[in-house]
Amino acid sequence: MNRTATSSQQSGSLHRFANPARFLRLAQAVFPWSAGAMALCIAAGLYLGLFVAPPDYQQGESVRIMYVHVPAAWMALFVYANMALASASLLIWRHPLAGLIAKASAPVGTAFTFLALFTGSLWGKPMWGTWWVWDARLTSVLILFFIYLGHMALINAFENPERGQKAAAVLTLVGVVNLPIIKFSVDWWNTLHQPASVTRIGTPAIHSSMLWPLLLMALGFTFYYVTVLILRLRAEMLASRLRAMNRLAAEEG
Amino acid sequence: MEGGISEFFAMGGYAAFVWPSYAVSGLVLAGLFFVSWRELTRRQALLDRLQAAAPHRRRKPKDPERT
């Protein structure tokens, strides 16, 4: 702990956040704000999405599933991209926090991927007439879900936590190839799934009364990720301190 | 909300699809939050107990920057 503190003070400015003590202080300061922003954004998003936004002229009220489905799907990709960045910094710079960030992110990404699949299925039944099709978009997101599960299994499969983190980091980086496949699957292959309407080049193909609840829910989910990430990172740091104490106790007999 | 509360809950006939979407999303996200929170407080309590039980042992200082 002392050694990492002094060495990180000497090196560059970005490395400062790798100092666990400094990170913990930062995390404690951010936590109430991210939790508050999460509650506000989700409350506003739910209100606008359920009460203010109009029913779709084709899909009727079922379109309200969009306000949880689309943000959850965005988060599934966003959390994975974050894990990939953390995994790269773990393997390249041996960033001490990076492995823990990837580990703490995986359950959040898994939850959002599950929700994207589950709500998509509930939306598909009335609109497409089926709960599931094996097309490119749905299958690639299902693969993302399995990669998340594999990451969680692999990272806990080693006696030595650092080795588990490295193995899981390699898996995460290999799985990055899936992200562009998910994103462009609706353009590359025939599918029942509709193409992107918010991130389309130029103006979004969606009215502002529907765009606002969508963006607020997405923002709320992002703050949820930050909030839960802080909780899980602190728990991971406590776990490694407990492991160190156990080792010390074992050595002393 | 012209038709009142029952029309709102009926969701134009899509209630069986809309409400489970919201309910399961809420349950999953709240559940993960709760599990993460409980794990953190559980480990903090364990650490406090261990440190209180072995006060004389050479241990890492609480704030490494103070040393």
Boltz contact constraints between the chains, C-beta under 6 A:
constraints:
  - contact:
      token1: [A, 1]
      token2: [B, 60]
      max_distance: 6.0
  - contact:
      token1: [A, 1]
      token2: [B, 64]
      max_distance: 6.0
  - contact:
      token1: [A, 2]
      token2: [B, 64]
      max_distance: 6.0
  - contact:
      token1: [A, 5]
      token2: [B, 64]
      max_distance: 6.0
  - contact:
      token1: [A, 5]
      token2: [B, 65]
      max_distance: 6.0
  - contact:
      token1: [A, 21]
      token2: [B, 64]
      max_distance: 6.0
  - contact:
      token1: [A, 21]
      token2: [B, 65]
      max_distance: 6.0
  - contact:
      token1: [A, 60]
      token2: [B, 12]
      max_distance: 6.0
  - contact:
      token1: [A, 61]
      token2: [B, 11]
      max_distance: 6.0
  - contact:
      token1: [A, 61]
      token2: [B, 12]
      max_distance: 6.0
  - contact:
      token1: [A, 61]
      token2: [B, 14]
      max_distance: 6.0
  - contact:
      token1: [A, 62]
      token2: [B, 14]
      max_distance: 6.0
  - contact:
      token1: [A, 62]
      token2: [B, 17]
      max_distance: 6.0
  - contact:
      token1: [A, 64]
      token2: [B, 18]
      max_distance: 6.0
  - contact:
      token1: [A, 65]
      token2: [B, 18]
      max_distance: 6.0
  - contact:
      token1: [A, 65]
      token2: [B, 21]
      max_distance: 6.0
  - contact:
      token1: [A, 68]
      token2: [B, 21]
      max_distance: 6.0
  - contact:
      token1: [A, 68]
      token2: [B, 25]
      max_distance: 6.0
  - contact:
      token1: [A, 111]
      token2: [B, 28]
      max_distance: 6.0
  - contact:
      token1: [A, 111]
      token2: [B, 32]
      max_distance: 6.0
  - contact:
      token1: [A, 115]
      token2: [B, 25]
      max_distance: 6.0
  - contact:
      token1: [A, 115]
      token2: [B, 28]
      max_distance: 6.0
  - contact:
      token1: [A, 118]
      token2: [B, 24]
      max_distance: 6.0
  - contact:
      token1: [A, 119]
      token2: [B, 21]
      max_distance: 6.0
  - contact:
      token1: [A, 122]
      token2: [B, 17]
      max_distance: 6.0
  - contact:
      token1: [A, 122]
      token2: [B, 20]
      max_distance: 6.0
  - contact:
      token1: [A, 122]
      token2: [B, 21]
      max_distance: 6.0
  - contact:
      token1: [A, 126]
      token2: [B, 14]
      max_distance: 6.0
  - contact:
      token1: [A, 126]
      token2: [B, 17]
      max_distance: 6.0
  - contact:
      token1: [A, 228]
      token2: [B, 33]
      max_distance: 6.0
  - contact:
      token1: [A, 228]
      token2: [B, 36]
      max_distance: 6.0
  - contact:
      token1: [A, 231]
      token2: [B, 36]
      max_distance: 6.0
  - contact:
      token1: [A, 231]
      token2: [B, 37]
      max_distance: 6.0
  - contact:
      token1: [A, 231]
      token2: [B, 40]
      max_distance: 6.0
  - contact:
      token1: [A, 232]
      token2: [B, 36]
      max_distance: 6.0
  - contact:
      token1: [A, 234]
      token2: [B, 40]
      max_distance: 6.0
  - contact:
      token1: [A, 235]
      token2: [B, 39]
      max_distance: 6.0
  - contact:
      token1: [A, 235]
      token2: [B, 40]
      max_distance: 6.0
  - contact:
      token1: [A, 235]
      token2: [B, 43]
      max_distance: 6.0
  - contact:
      token1: [A, 238]
      token2: [B, 43]
      max_distance: 6.0
  - contact:
      token1: [A, 238]
      token2: [B, 47]
      max_distance: 6.0
  - contact:
      token1: [A, 245]
      token2: [B, 50]
      max_distance: 6.0
